[in-house]
Amino acid sequence: MKFLQKITAVIILIMGISVSNVATARLPAAIDGQPLPSLADMLEKITPSVVNISTEQGGGKSTPVKDPVYRHFFGKKVPPAQPGKSVGTGSGIIIDEENGYIVTNAHVIELAGKIVVTLKDKRQFYAQLIGKDLKADVAVIRIQPDRLTSMPIGDSKSTRVGDFVVAIGNPYGLGQSVTSGIVSALRRTGLGIEHYEDFIQTDAPINPGNSGGALVNLRGELIGINTAILGGRSGGNVGIGFAIPADMIVNISDQLVMNGKVERGQLGIEIQDIRPALVKAFNLPDGQGALISGVVTKSPADLAGIREGDVITRVNGATVSNSSNLKSIIANLRLGSKVKMEFVRNGLVQDSVAEIGKVSELNFNDIRKASQNTPVVENKVNNSVDDSWDFTGGN
């Protein structure tokens, strides 16, 4: 209590200083030998890893700008981009200082003819596009590896609701900015923002231009890429932002660097959410899981003994909250990897192991043959972006 009283006294004292002295007044570094909390030391180490990205149209062509950031300034009608002019801004994160690889959102560079990267020390480089995955909104670009600083990658799976986080990016093209907040929710899916969703939700202020920027924990480790905000018609931040988790980013970026594209495996199933009326019937105490509405003949799921009507509740130890969540979990696994599934059948919990298969090897026409007696409800993701969803930068 004495320590808090002294801090309060110092703040009151500062508030009472005359206006002429306010510019030089600040809290002391320590009180009674105890340092005041600050993120400055951590940020000094990692902010050089976050870059500003600006894009230009190539070929002298005029193309409509799709980024919703421009809706904030121009309303519903978006003006065409001027030939050779900058049409978008965003952020990126250096993940490999030795080779110059930078990860960002795919929508930041989607229409770019030229990509210009500006470092914290104001050096600028033209970037080469290595690959992009539009379904997860992740892209990798590359610049000359000249005195770069890469950001350490954290374990996003260990992130918990309530953890303090820091968002670093280039809001509205102003230059590098830092905001802070907490993790508000985890594993947000079914939002219709991306095809594959497993978002970290945060209340750290994120604005247009922050897309591709870093969401870090207090150890200075990357746990996510800031991607979208839920904003009102005015376009302002309302404290609801979404970031792609680091474990998904690592998997996708590795594949983009190695192959220039992402190959996703599948189990060969069609799924749907658990309706409230089915919770009791399937003996699901928490109402979570994904209902199997169809199984492809000779698919990994079929060979593993998964049948129509099963409810998958856990995958590799992780709880499956709904069908979108299961879809994202499977999509983030490498081809040929083993997956242990826990499922409910006739009220009993069972488990099985499947090997993730290649999409081209699965014949989805056979799913109807396996499901002739039961109507199949496909789990289709709505890819349209409602006006309330704002991508936070780029093209």
C-alpha positions in Angstrom: 0.0 0.0 0.0 2.8 2.4 0.8 4.3 1.9 -2.6 1.0 2.6 -4.3 0.5 5.7 -2.2 3.9 7.0 -3.2 3.1 6.5 -6.9 -0.2 8.3 -6.5 1.5 11.1 -4.7 4.0 11.5 -7.5 1.2 11.5 -10.2 -0.7 14.2 -8.2 2.5 16.2 -7.9 3.1 16.0 -11.6 -0.5 17.0 -12.4 0.0 20.1 -10.2 3.0 21.3 -12.1 2.5 24.5 -14.0 1.8 24.3 -17.7 5.3 25.8 -18.5 6.9 22.8 -16.9 4.7 20.0 -18.1 6.9 19.3 -21.2 9.8 18.3 -19.0 7.9 16.5 -16.3 7.8 12.7 -16.2 7.6 9.9 -13.7 10.9 8.8 -12.1 12.5 5.6 -13.2 12.2 4.1 -9.7 10.6 4.8 -6.4 12.4 3.6 -3.3 14.7 1.6 -5.5 11.8 -0.3 -7.2 11.7 0.3 -11.0 8.4 1.3 -12.6 7.1 -1.2 -15.1 7.9 -0.5 -18.7 7.9 -2.4 -22.0 10.6 -0.2 -23.5 13.5 -2.7 -23.1 11.6 -5.5 -24.7 10.4 -3.3 -27.5 13.9 -2.0 -28.3 14.9 -5.5 -29.1 12.0 -6.5 -31.4 10.7 -3.4 -33.1 13.5 -3.5 -35.7 11.9 -6.8 -36.8 8.6 -5.1 -37.8 8.6 -3.3 -41.2 6.3 -1.0 -43.1 5.1 -2.2 -46.4 3.8 0.0 -49.2 2.6 -1.3 -52.6 2.5 0.2 -56.0 0.5 -0.8 -59.1 2.7 -2.2 -61.9 2.5 -1.9 -65.6 0.9 1.5 -65.6 -2.6 0.1 -65.2 -5.4 1.5 -63.2 -7.0 -1.1 -60.9 -9.7 -0.6 -58.3 -8.5 -0.7 -54.8 -10.2 -3.4 -52.8 -8.8 -2.8 -49.4 -11.6 -1.7 -47.0 -9.2 0.9 -45.4 -10.1 3.1 -48.4 -13.8 2.8 -47.5 -13.0 4.8 -44.3 -11.9 7.7 -46.4 -14.1 7.4 -49.5 -17.2 5.6 -48.4 -18.7 2.8 -50.5 -17.4 4.1 -53.9 -13.7 3.3 -54.1 -11.7 5.4 -56.6 -9.4 3.7 -59.0 -5.7 3.6 -58.2 -3.5 6.1 -60.1 -0.9 4.4 -62.4 2.4 4.1 -60.6 1.1 5.5 -57.4 1.1 3.9 -54.0 -2.2 2.2 -53.4 -1.8 0.4 -50.1 0.1 0.3 -46.9 0.6 -2.5 -44.4 3.1 -4.1 -42.1 5.4 -7.2 -42.1 7.6 -9.2 -39.8 11.2 -10.3 -40.5 11.3 -14.0 -39.6 14.6 -14.9 -41.2 17.4 -12.3 -41.0 19.9 -14.4 -42.8 17.8 -14.9 -45.9 15.7 -11.8 -45.8 12.3 -13.5 -45.5 9.3 -11.4 -44.3 5.9 -12.6 -43.5 2.8 -10.5 -43.9 -0.9 -10.8 -44.9 -1.7 -11.8 -48.4 -4.2 -9.0 -48.8 -1.4 -6.5 -48.1 0.4 -7.4 -51.3 -2.3 -9.1 -53.4 -2.6 -6.4 -56.1 1.0 -5.1 -55.9 3.2 -4.6 -58.9 5.9 -3.3 -56.7 6.5 -3.9 -53.0 8.5 -1.5 -51.0 9.7 -2.4 -47.5 10.8 0.3 -45.1 12.8 -0.7 -42.0 12.7 1.0 -38.6 16.0 2.7 -39.4 14.4 4.2 -42.6 16.3 2.0 -45.1 14.1 0.9 -48.0 14.2 -2.2 -50.2 12.2 -3.5 -53.1 10.8 -6.9 -52.1 10.3 -10.1 -54.1 7.1 -12.1 -53.6 8.0 -15.6 -52.6 4.5 -17.0 -52.3 1.0 -16.3 -50.9 -1.8 -18.3 -49.4 -5.1 -16.4 -50.0 -7.2 -19.0 -48.1 -5.3 -18.2 -44.8 -4.3 -14.7 -45.8 -0.5 -15.2 -45.3 2.3 -14.2 -47.7 6.1 -14.3 -47.7 8.2 -11.7 -49.4 12.0 -11.3 -49.5 14.4 -8.4 -49.3 18.2 -8.2 -49.4 19.5 -9.6 -46.1 21.5 -6.6 -45.0 21.8 -6.0 -41.3 18.3 -7.4 -40.5 16.8 -8.4 -37.2 14.4 -11.4 -37.1 11.7 -11.8 -34.5 11.7 -14.8 -32.2 8.6 -17.0 -32.6 6.6 -17.9 -29.5 4.3 -20.8 -28.8 0.8 -19.5 -29.7 -0.8 -22.8 -28.4 0.2 -21.8 -24.9 -1.4 -18.4 -25.1 -4.2 -17.9 -22.7 -7.1 -15.5 -22.4 -5.9 -12.6 -20.2 -2.3 -12.7 -21.3 -0.9 -9.2 -22.0 0.1 -8.6 -25.6 1.5 -5.8 -27.7 0.6 -5.0 -31.3 3.2 -3.4 -33.5 2.5 -2.1 -37.0 2.0 0.8 -39.4 -1.5 2.2 -38.8 -2.8 4.5 -41.5 0.7 4.6 -43.0 1.9 6.8 -40.1 4.9 4.7 -39.4 5.7 2.2 -36.7 3.4 2.4 -33.7 2.9 0.2 -30.6 -0.2 -0.5 -28.7 -1.0 -2.9 -25.8 -3.9 -4.9 -24.5 -4.8 -8.5 -23.5 -5.9 -11.6 -25.3 -9.7 -11.4 -25.3 -10.5 -14.8 -26.8 -8.9 -17.7 -28.6 -9.8 -20.0 -31.5 -12.3 -17.6 -33.1 -13.7 -19.3 -36.2 -16.7 -19.1 -38.5 -16.4 -15.3 -38.9 -16.3 -15.4 -42.7 -13.1 -13.4 -42.8 -10.9 -16.1 -44.2 -11.4 -19.6 -45.5 -9.3 -21.1 -42.7 -9.8 -19.3 -39.3 -8.3 -19.9 -35.9 -8.0 -16.3 -34.7 -6.5 -14.8 -31.5 -8.8 -12.0 -30.5 -7.3 -9.0 -28.7 -8.4 -5.6 -27.5 -5.0 -4.1 -28.3 -5.9 -1.2 -30.6 -5.4 -2.3 -34.2 -6.2 0.0 -37.1 -6.0 0.0 -40.9 -2.4 -0.4 -41.9 -1.6 -2.8 -39.0 -2.3 -5.8 -41.3 0.7 -8.1 -41.3 2.1 -6.5 -38.1 3.1 -8.4 -35.0 1.2 -9.4 -32.0 3.7 -10.3 -29.3 3.8 -11.5 -25.7 5.6 -9.8 -22.9 8.7 -11.9 -23.7 8.9 -10.3 -27.1 7.9 -13.4 -28.9 5.6 -13.4 -32.0 2.3 -15.1 -31.2 0.3 -13.8 -34.1 -0.1 -11.6 -37.2 -2.7 -8.9 -36.9 -5.2 -9.3 -39.7 -8.6 -7.8 -39.2 -10.7 -5.7 -36.9 -14.4 -5.5 -36.1 -15.2 -1.8 -36.8 -18.2 0.3 -37.1 -19.2 2.3 -40.2 -16.9 5.0 -39.1 -14.0 2.6 -39.4 -12.6 3.3 -36.0 -11.1 0.7 -33.7 -13.6 -0.7 -31.2 -11.3 -3.0 -29.3 -12.0 -6.2 -31.2 -9.0 -7.3 -33.4 -8.0 -10.6 -34.8 -4.6 -12.2 -35.4 -3.5 -15.4 -37.1 -1.7 -17.6 -34.6 2.0 -18.1 -34.9 1.8 -21.9 -35.2 -0.3 -21.5 -38.4 2.0 -18.8 -39.7 5.1 -21.0 -39.3 3.5 -23.9 -41.1 2.3 -21.8 -44.0 5.5 -19.7 -44.3 7.7 -22.8 -44.3 5.7 -24.2 -47.2 5.7 -20.9 -49.1 9.5 -20.6 -48.8 10.1 -24.3 -49.8 7.5 -24.7 -52.6 6.0 -21.2 -53.3 2.5 -22.6 -52.4 0.7 -24.4 -49.6 -0.6 -28.0 -49.9 -3.2 -28.9 -47.4 -4.2 -32.3 -46.5 -7.7 -33.6 -45.7 -9.4 -36.4 -43.8 -12.1 -36.8 -46.5 -15.1 -35.8 -44.5 -18.0 -33.3 -44.6 -18.8 -31.7 -41.3 -21.4 -29.5 -39.6 -21.8 -27.8 -36.2 -23.6 -29.4 -33.3 -27.1 -28.0 -33.0 -28.5 -27.6 -29.4 -31.1 -30.2 -30.1 -28.3 -32.8 -30.7 -26.2 -32.1 -27.6 -28.3 -34.4 -25.4 -28.8 -37.0 -28.1 -25.0 -37.3 -28.6 -24.2 -37.1 -24.9 -22.1 -34.0 -25.2 -21.9 -32.3 -21.9 -20.2 -29.1 -23.2 -21.9 -29.0 -26.6 -18.6 -28.8 -28.5 -17.4 -30.9 -31.4 -18.0 -31.4 -35.2 -20.6 -33.7 -36.5 -19.6 -36.0 -39.4 -22.3 -35.7 -42.1 -20.4 -37.6 -44.8 -17.3 -39.7 -45.3 -15.4 -40.2 -48.6 -14.9 -43.8 -49.5 -11.3 -45.0 -49.0 -10.4 -41.6 -47.5 -8.1 -41.3 -44.4 -11.2 -40.9 -42.2 -12.8 -44.0 -43.8 -9.7 -46.1 -43.3 -9.5 -44.9 -39.7 -13.0 -46.1 -39.0 -14.7 -42.7 -38.8 -18.4 -43.0 -39.8 -21.2 -40.7 -40.6 -22.9 -39.5 -37.4 -19.7 -39.6 -35.3 -18.9 -36.4 -33.4 -15.2 -35.5 -33.3 -14.4 -33.8 -30.0 -10.6 -33.7 -29.8 -7.7 -33.8 -32.3 -4.2 -34.5 -31.1 -5.3 -33.5 -27.6 -6.9 -30.2 -28.6 -10.6 -29.6 -28.0 -12.7 -29.2 -31.2 -15.1 -26.4 -30.6 -17.0 -26.5 -33.9 -16.8 -27.5 -37.5 -14.8 -24.4 -38.6 -12.3 -25.1 -35.8 -11.8 -28.7 -36.9 -11.3 -27.6 -40.5 -8.6 -25.2 -39.4 -6.8 -27.8 -37.2 -6.7 -30.3 -40.0 -5.6 -27.7 -42.6 -2.7 -26.8 -40.4 -1.3 -30.3 -40.4 1.3 -31.5 -42.9 0.6 -34.2 -45.5 1.3 -37.6 -44.2 1.2 -36.6 -40.6 -0.7 -38.8 -38.1 -3.7 -37.4 -36.3 -5.3 -38.9 -33.2 -9.0 -38.2 -33.1 -11.4 -38.6 -30.2 -15.0 -39.0 -31.1 -18.4 -39.8 -29.7 -20.4 -42.7 -31.3 -23.7 -43.9 -29.8 -22.9 -42.0 -26.6 -19.5 -43.6 -26.1 -16.2 -42.0 -26.4 -13.8 -43.7 -28.8 -10.5 -42.8 -30.5 -8.8 -43.5 -33.8 -5.6 -42.5 -35.7 -5.7 -41.3 -39.3 -3.0 -40.2 -41.8 -3.6 -36.8 -43.4 -4.1 -37.4 -47.1 -3.7 -35.3 -50.3 -6.8 -33.5 -51.6 -6.2 -34.6 -55.2 -6.2 -38.2 -54.1 -9.6 -38.1 -52.6 -12.7 -38.7 -54.7 -15.4 -36.5 -53.1 -18.0 -37.8 -55.6 -17.9 -41.0 -53.5 -19.2 -39.2 -50.5 -22.7 -39.4 -51.8 -22.5 -43.2 -52.2 -21.4 -43.5 -48.6 -24.3 -41.2 -47.5 -27.3 -42.3 -49.5 -29.5 -43.0 -46.6 -28.8 -39.8 -44.7 -28.9 -36.2 -46.2 -25.5 -34.6 -46.2 -25.2 -31.0 -44.8 -22.1 -29.5 -46.3 -20.1 -27.1 -44.1 -19.6 -24.2 -46.5 -17.6 -21.2 -45.3 -19.1 -17.8 -46.2 -16.2 -16.0 -47.8 -18.0 -12.7 -48.3 -16.8 -9.9 -46.1 -19.5 -8.0 -44.3 -19.2 -4.2 -44.1 -18.6 -4.6 -40.4 -15.4 -6.6 -41.0 -12.4 -4.5 -41.8 -9.1 -5.9 -43.1 -6.5 -3.7 -41.4 -4.3 -2.6 -44.3 -2.9 -3.5 -47.7 -4.5 -3.8 -51.1 
